[in-house]
Amino acid sequence: MNSKGKGTAVSTHVRAGAEDDLEELTRIYNHYVVSTPITFDIEPFTAEQRRPWLESHPDHGRHRLLVAEEGGKVLGYATSSPFRPKQAYETSVETSVYVAPEQVGRGVGGLLYASLFEVLEQEDVRQALAGIALPNEASRRLHLRFGFEPVGVYREVGRKFGKFWDVAWFQRSLSPGRVTP
Ligand SMILES: CC(C)(COP(=O)(O)OP(=O)(O)OC[C@H]1O[C@@H](n2cnc3c(N)ncnc32)[C@H](O)[C@@H]1OP(=O)(O)O)[C@@H](O)C(=O)NCCC(=O)NCCS
């Protein structure tokens, strides 16, 4: 999967995440853990602590981890993960995307989501859901661009940095042949 994004280089490509990415993926995630309310994890992880997360996203099936790479450098990643554990929810996935802080705003997130939805269209997935802690205009715009629709706001469900945060939920359906931007 090659770059179609606005500011990304032709050499930017998206592939399945692998063991060797664990350190860098942990570094990217920890940045948002410690400095933003975007994720409701509060304490940073060691790479070893993130290994079960990596291993729960194999290179097949509904629950994927895709990585954007340019010149051997990881720029960001996108995941599809279980929405809820009970079995009837299995055709629903929660999607998420994290771009390295020094790479945001150049289309990497869009590139990752385009690739993720291309893959998911081939899987037995009916609905993608995304929870966005507010405010997060970049994420809101990205999800709207990819056909997500707002379904409601959970008020003050997370407490971080001594404040309560709302989470807006967005949802899109997947159907064979659907074109992503
Ligand atoms: C959200 C995120 C994945 C978007 O990825 P990106 O590579 O920066 O995305 P893009 O460059 O394609 O920009 C996406 C949209 O956000 C807009 N945008 C980017 N930075 C913005 C900012 N600081 N404020 C407002 N809008 C912004 C862009 O104009 C674009 O809008 P458009 O789709 O209407 O053209 C990325 O910013 C990121 O990793 N943020 C931190 C982690 C995060 O919030 N993850 C999502 C959790 S729900």
The ligand as an SDF file (V2000), in Angstrom:
LIG
                    3D

 48 50  0  0  0  0  0  0  0  0999 V2000
   -5.9050   12.5290   14.5900 C   0  0  0  0  0  0  0  0  0  0  0  0
   -4.7020   12.1330   13.7460 C   0  0  0  0  0  0  0  0  0  0  0  0
   -4.6170   10.6100   13.6890 C   0  0  0  0  0  0  0  0  0  0  0  0
   -4.9110   12.6710   12.3370 C   0  0  0  0  0  0  0  0  0  0  0  0
   -3.8090   12.2540   11.5650 O   0  0  0  0  0  0  0  0  0  0  0  0
   -3.0280   13.3010   10.6340 P   0  0  0  0  0  0  0  0  0  0  0  0
   -2.0240   12.5750    9.8470 O   0  0  0  0  0  0  0  0  0  0  0  0
   -2.5550   14.4150   11.4990 O   0  0  0  0  0  0  0  0  0  0  0  0
   -4.2550   13.6850    9.7110 O   0  0  0  0  0  0  0  0  0  0  0  0
   -4.3760   14.5870    8.4830 P   0  0  0  0  0  0  0  0  0  0  0  0
   -3.1000   15.3500    8.1910 O   0  0  0  0  0  0  0  0  0  0  0  0
   -4.8940   13.7120    7.3980 O   0  0  0  0  0  0  0  0  0  0  0  0
   -5.4970   15.5960    8.9760 O   0  0  0  0  0  0  0  0  0  0  0  0
   -6.7830   15.1290    9.3140 C   0  0  0  0  0  0  0  0  0  0  0  0
   -7.7330   16.2990    9.3730 C   0  0  0  0  0  0  0  0  0  0  0  0
   -7.4960   17.0280   10.5970 O   0  0  0  0  0  0  0  0  0  0  0  0
   -7.2140   18.3740   10.2900 C   0  0  0  0  0  0  0  0  0  0  0  0
   -6.2350   18.8010   11.2890 N   0  0  0  0  0  0  0  0  0  0  0  0
   -4.9760   18.3830   11.3960 C   0  0  0  0  0  0  0  0  0  0  0  0
   -4.4020   18.9620   12.4840 N   0  0  0  0  0  0  0  0  0  0  0  0
   -5.3580   19.7410   13.0410 C   0  0  0  0  0  0  0  0  0  0  0  0
   -5.4060   20.5700   14.1840 C   0  0  0  0  0  0  0  0  0  0  0  0
   -4.3380   20.7180   14.9830 N   0  0  0  0  0  0  0  0  0  0  0  0
   -6.5620   21.2000   14.4660 N   0  0  0  0  0  0  0  0  0  0  0  0
   -7.6410   21.0560   13.6900 C   0  0  0  0  0  0  0  0  0  0  0  0
   -7.6750   20.2640   12.5990 N   0  0  0  0  0  0  0  0  0  0  0  0
   -6.5290   19.6180   12.2780 C   0  0  0  0  0  0  0  0  0  0  0  0
   -6.6830   18.3750    8.8960 C   0  0  0  0  0  0  0  0  0  0  0  0
   -6.8850   19.6160    8.2730 O   0  0  0  0  0  0  0  0  0  0  0  0
   -7.5540   17.2980    8.2640 C   0  0  0  0  0  0  0  0  0  0  0  0
   -8.8380   17.7990    7.9880 O   0  0  0  0  0  0  0  0  0  0  0  0
   -9.6290   17.3560    6.6710 P   0  0  0  0  0  0  0  0  0  0  0  0
   -9.7640   15.8430    6.7550 O   0  0  0  0  0  0  0  0  0  0  0  0
  -10.9330   18.0320    6.8080 O   0  0  0  0  0  0  0  0  0  0  0  0
   -8.7650   17.7740    5.5270 O   0  0  0  0  0  0  0  0  0  0  0  0
   -3.3650   12.7160   14.2870 C   0  0  0  0  0  0  0  0  0  0  0  0
   -3.4610   14.1200   14.3360 O   0  0  0  0  0  0  0  0  0  0  0  0
   -2.9800   12.1500   15.6150 C   0  0  0  0  0  0  0  0  0  0  0  0
   -2.3220   11.1230   15.6920 O   0  0  0  0  0  0  0  0  0  0  0  0
   -3.3880   12.8160   16.6970 N   0  0  0  0  0  0  0  0  0  0  0  0
   -3.0850   12.3620   18.0180 C   0  0  0  0  0  0  0  0  0  0  0  0
   -3.7070   11.0030   18.3140 C   0  0  0  0  0  0  0  0  0  0  0  0
   -5.2020   11.0240   18.0960 C   0  0  0  0  0  0  0  0  0  0  0  0
   -5.8740   11.9990   18.3470 O   0  0  0  0  0  0  0  0  0  0  0  0
   -5.7050    9.8590   17.6430 N   0  0  0  0  0  0  0  0  0  0  0  0
   -7.1110    9.6710   17.4440 C   0  0  0  0  0  0  0  0  0  0  0  0
   -7.7030    9.1520   18.7000 C   0  0  0  0  0  0  0  0  0  0  0  0
   -9.4950    9.1540   18.5940 S   0  0  0  0  0  0  0  0  0  0  0  0
  1  2  1  0
  2  3  1  0
  2  4  1  0
  2 36  1  0
  4  5  1  0
  5  6  1  0
  6  7  2  0
  6  8  1  0
  6  9  1  0
  9 10  1  0
 10 11  2  0
 10 12  1  0
 10 13  1  0
 13 14  1  0
 14 15  1  0
 15 16  1  0
 15 30  1  0
 16 17  1  0
 17 18  1  0
 17 28  1  0
 18 19  1  0
 18 27  1  0
 19 20  2  0
 20 21  1  0
 21 22  1  0
 21 27  2  0
 22 23  1  0
 22 24  2  0
 24 25  1  0
 25 26  2  0
 26 27  1  0
 28 29  1  0
 28 30  1  0
 30 31  1  0
 31 32  1  0
 32 33  2  0
 32 34  1  0
 32 35  1  0
 36 37  1  0
 36 38  1  0
 38 39  2  0
 38 40  1  0
 40 41  1  0
 41 42  1  0
 42 43  1  0
 43 44  2  0
 43 45  1  0
 45 46  1  0
 46 47  1  0
 47 48  1  0
M  END
$$$$
